[in-house]
Amino acid sequence: MCEKVGMVSSSGRQTGGTGVSMMEQLVPEIMTHALSYLDYRSLCRLSMTNSLMRKAANDDNAWKALYHKDFTLEQDSVTPVNGWKAYYAATRAIVNLNTEFFSIIKERSLPAMRRFWLNSDYVKCIHASGDHFTGCNAVMASWELAFEWHPDVVFQVRDVRVRVLTEMAWVTMKTYVDMESGPFNVTNVFELHNGQWLMVHHHSSAMLVGGQGHMELEIMNGLI
């Protein structure tokens, strides 16, 4: 006797037999592994196709795997309060914000820099010169001086690491003005206020450059 075999539609849904789609027949481990090849945009689009894909694309393990692929394995032991999808979204937002910070420096836009910072007397900025500024007005004055005195500088940002808490996030990174002379070690700290992430602390190290038998201090006065 011949066995009846269901036809499979282009959407993966069987038109006969049990009526169960091919995707539904995959064990969760295989499903998660398959989704790990998608980037975050594709995973978001997949979640809008149908209820099955929405459930699969919202799986916490899929977003944890994507987080580790796109960002870092350093936080493998972290248990995000709102799940890995929300944690990924928050981390992505901070990474984008950190990129915007360097775009503002490149454009030397003081109005944009002012909007970027929390207007508070406790914000702090430590430039590569070692100068320490406290309070929004003093911090803005330091950036105004830096923008007036320094030519356009193109930064290369490497080794970006992000940690996000409920209302605070910090980013550590290495920034290069000249790849041969070594990096500035930079830390940016953000706080969440009324649904908006704002910078509250910026700290750049002075850059040490090897000289002939000695180390000389090279400082980009107040630029970073």
Disulfide bonds with the S-S distance in Angstrom:
none
